[in-house]
Amino acid sequence: MSGIKLSFCIPTYNRAPFLENALSYFETRYRFDFPYEIVISDNASADNTAEVVEAFRARGLPIRYYRRSSNGGSLANSASAFHHALGTYALSHADDDTLVPEGIVEAVRFLDANPDVVACHAPWTLYNEVAGKDVSQFYSVDANRKFERGSFAEVFQFMYERHIFPEIGIYRASVLKSAWVPREFCFWAFSYLAHFLEEGAVAFLKRPFYRSVTVSKVAARQQAGNDQVMTDWDKYRGGLEYFLYLGLKRGRIPDTREARADYEQKCRAFTLNRMAVAVRFWAARKDYIKAYELYTRMAIGGLGEHPEVAKLRQTLPLMAGIQTLAWHAASPAGIKRLMLSGVADRAALEEMLRQLGLPGEIEVVEEPSVHSPEDAESTAVFVPNASSYDRFVSLGYKPNLIFTDRDLVGNVVI
């Protein structure tokens, strides 16, 4: 036995400044009452990651560093860190996040007191590192909950009712080899939880022990987790179905038509709720075309009035229409200008078009007093009133580059 209680496993790739910041917390802020190690797996970084690690190791941090010979992808790099861990327990730690040390200590004590528990999950906070404060928490648990080995039905209902994503956990290292396997179509957190539940009891603690940094003091960066929220709803459903399948095969979930229909409906509802969050994220990125696509799926599933999207209902058709115009004007080769004819506030519309994707090299112009055939060849036209369409065709503008309100907004139905 190594004597190490907990392995903090940090996969990294070309993010030396973020890794340096994460390790500085271990050096200056974290205090643990048990032996621990930091296992870093480097996915063949081309920056100064190795030098950063060596500097902290020279100052006494208990780091073990492994460098892969080539970039094998994030999942393989995470597995590399886990497989090299020597602790009784292991925690996956992103190189740009931070911890709640008091929560870590509490979780380790819980695991020590419950040797049958193989995976200990907890909510995590969204953390503004610049302001130094937690801004929100991803799901909540009223009190520590322990589920016995094989209790698939109970765990599924718990996750469904509280909309829980078991992404953050401290695992008993002895079960990782059988649970931590590649999953492409089924969201890994639900899939892995199913395997943990085959091996032993699992727990969900009330107190967070992990902080997901939303605003970093190092530099702005796109979070992979946010991207998943915006695109991976079908993988979430796949993960739930994978979880249910293992429960059914182990005889822990009833294999009846009624039970299958009930679980099918719950998986659908869970997925639609994730789509609602994705709609909000896409709208925040000003991609209203994608937001509307997802809205249609939510509406047909009965959640068109979901609180996450209700506030978008009034503006979504207009914004999707303006973005569609920007897309149509930017797509054809050789277009140099977009003419706005009959628009009361051209400057305001141009500003929105720019925000929604119209490239700077396409000039936005008013209708000229004299129309030239040369300009018509490289101009897209927007006219609010469809009655003006024939006039612009007669002036030499291309019929499929003259857009009206009906072309852009007529099919965006709320």
Buried (B, 14 or more C-beta within 10 A) or exposed (E): EEEBBBBBBBBBBBBBBBBBBBBBBBEEEBEBEBEBBBBBBBBBBEBBBBEBBEEBBEEEBBBBBEBBEEBBEEBBBBBBBBBBBBBBBBBBBBBBBBBBBEBBBBBBEBBEEBEBBBBBBBBBBBBBBEEEEBEEEBBEBEEBBBBEBBBBBBBBEBBBEBBBBBBBBBBBBEBBEEBBEEBEEBBBBBBBBBBBBBBBBBBBBBBBBBBBBBEBEBEEEEBEBBEBBBEBBBBBBBBBBBBBBBBBEEEBBBEEEEBBEEBEEBBBBBBBBBBBBBBBBBBEEEBBBBBBBBBEBBBEBEBBEBEBBEEBEEEBBBBBBBBBBBBBBBEEEEBEBBBBBEBEEBEEBBEBBBEBBBEEEBEBBEBEEEBEEEBBBBBBBBBBEBEBBEEBEEBBBBEEBBBBBEBBBEEBEB
